[in-house]
């Protein structure tokens, strides 16, 4: 009696998407990052909208709405969603299990990227919307609020893609979060005096320009620069994932 080998079931892209969705939505970091970013965004939006707090500056008291680095700060918590989705499997050899289940590295990386992108986009709406509306409802018509909100959500999405790519390249959660946080807080102020032109092309500066916060680039230029960073980091991460990771 002859025996034939059991057929090998090809893992469909939909199966990989479903598995990655379960992984990212069951990570506590996903919900913690979203809740913290929501809380900080809402508080900052209320303070900025009422102009209840001002910060001392060289030219006198400055409304916090003029402090782009501060107003954009919640995104550095929010991008932990994408960073954990991309970097959490590098601990304890978990990535090997995923590769055993989905041997096609292109398919696996694409599934991770799509799920991370979709969830970040969905989560960013409730995270950003209340604070943005509270801040601008009294001063801007609904049409301008919609445009500004779309720009801010785009900045959140592109910064999340940068975090995702960085986490794969670094094979780490901590490194991208720390680097992306200290860049606007420490690196940019240090470089601003020596190389101000260079500072304008850092991701957080481009994001502020895109979102209409005080910055040096036109919003369209900010979008192009930020999209360029996202494309570069994601492309590099995809290449690394194909040829290095196991």
N, C-alpha and C positions, 0 to 999 in steps of 0.2 A: 504494500500500500504506500503510495507516494504522499508526501506531505508538502504543502506549499506554505511559504512564509506568510505570516499575518500581514495584511495590508497596513502600510504606514499612513496614519491619518495626518494630512497636512493641516497645520494650525491656520485657520482663517484669520484675516486681519480683524474681523469683528470679534473673534474670540480673544485676540490679543488686546483689543481696545477694552473689552469687558473686564479682563483680568487687571489691566492697569487702572481702570476706573475704581475697581474695588480696593486696590492697594492704596491709591491716593486719598480716597474718601474715608478710609479707616485709619489713616495716620492722625494721631492726636494733634500733631503740629499743624496740619491743615486747618483745623477748626480754631486752634489757639491763635494762629497768625491772623485769620480772618476776623476774629472777635476783637483782638487787640487793635488791629488796623482800623476797624470800624469805630471803636471807642475813641481812639486818638483823633481820627479824622473828624468825627462829630464834635468833639470838644474844641478842636482848633477852628472848625467852621463856625461854631457859635461865637467864640471869642473874636475871630476876625470879622464876623458879620456885625457884631455889636460895637466893635472898636473899643471894647472894655479894657484892653491891655495894650500898652505901648512899651517898646523897648528903647532904651537910651542909645543914641547913635551919634556920629560925628556932627550931624546937622540937626540934632535935637531928637525928640521922641519919635520913634518910627512905628507905625502900625504893624502888627505881626503879619498882616496880609502881604506886606512888602518884603517879608523875609522868605524868599522862595525855598531856601534849604530847609527851613523849619516846616513850612506848609507841605512840602513834599516828603517829609521825614516818614510818615506812615507807610509809604511804599516800601521802605527798607525792611519793615516787618512783613508786609504782605508778600513780598517775593520769596519768603520762606516756603510758601506753598510750592512754587516751582522748584526751588532748590532742594527741598526734601524729596519731592517726587523724582528728581533726577539723581540725587546723591545718596539717598538712604540705603540703596541696595549694595553699596560698596562696603558696608560693614558686615563682617561675619560671613563673607562669601555668598551672600544672598543672590548676587547677580548670576552666579553659576546655575542656580536653580531656575531662574528666569530663562537663561539661554538653553537649558535642557528642555524647557517647555516650549520655547519659541526659538529654534535654532537659527532661523533667518534673522540676522542681525539688523538688516535694513528694516524689516517688518517690525521688529521689537523696538528699535529706536523711534521709528515713525509713530508707533502706537503710544509710546511714552510721551512723545512731543505733542501729539494731537490731544491726548487726555489732559496733559499739563496746561496746554494753551486754552482748551475749552473750559476747564474748571476755573482757571485764573480769570478768564473773561466773565464767566457767570458770577463768580464770587466778587469780582471787583465792583459790580453794579450796586449791590446793597452796602458794600464797604464804603464807597465813595459818594453815592447819591445823597444821603441825608445831610452830611456835612457841607457838601457843595451847594445844595439848595438853601440851607440855612444861611450860609455865608453870602450868597448872591441874590436871594429872592427879592430883597428890598431895593436893590440897585440896578438889576438887569432884567430886561424883558425875557419872556419864556424862550424865545428863539435863540437869544444869545446864550442863555443858560444851557440849552441843548447842545449848542456848538461847543461851548467850553467844556461841558461834561464829557462829550465824545472825545475831545482832545485829551482830557485827563485820563479817561479810561484807556485810550490808545497808549499813553505814556506808561501806565501801569502794565499793560499787556507786553509792550516791548521790553520794559525793564525785567519783567518776569522771564521772557525768553533769554535775555542776557544772563540772568541768574541760572536758568536751566542749563544753558550751554557751558557756563563757567563751572557748574557743579560736576558735569561729566568730565570736563578737561582736568579738573583738580582731583576728581574722585573723592570729593569731600563735601560735607555740608557746611562746616565751620569756615573754611577759607573763603568761599564766595560771599557769605554773609558778612564776614568781617571786612573784607576788601571793599565791597560795595557800600558798606556803612561808613568806613573811615575816609573814603575818597572825598565826599563832599565836606566832611567835618574837619579833616586834617590836611589831606593832600591838596585839595583845591585852594584853600587859603594860603598854603605855603607857596604854591606855584603862581598865585595870582600876581604877585609883585614881580616875579622874575620872567614869567612867560604867560601873560594874560591871554594872548591869542590861543595858546594851547589849551588853556582851561575851558574855553568856550566849547571845545569839542569832546569834553568828558561826558559820559552818559547822563549823569544827573543834571548837568547844565543844559544839555540838549532837551532833556525831559521838561525842565522848567520852561524853556523857550516854547516847546510844543504846547504846554499847558497854559501859556499866557501869563506865567509868573515873571517877575523881574529877572531878566537874563539878557544876554548880548546878541543872541541869534533871532532871526525872524522865525515865527512858528513853523513855516514850511521847511526852513533850513534845519530847525530842531528835529522835525519829523524825519528828514532824510538822514541826518547824522545818527539819530537813535535807531532807525531802521537798519542803517549800515552796521552799527555795533551788533544788533541782534542777529543779522544775517551772518556776520563774521563769526560770532561765538557759536551759533547753532551749526554752521557748516564745519567749523573746526571740531566741535564736539562729535558730530556725526562721523567724521573721518576717523577721529580717535576711537570711537566706539566700534567701528568696523575692524580696525587693524590692531588695537591694543588691548581692549578690555576683555576680561574673562573671569 
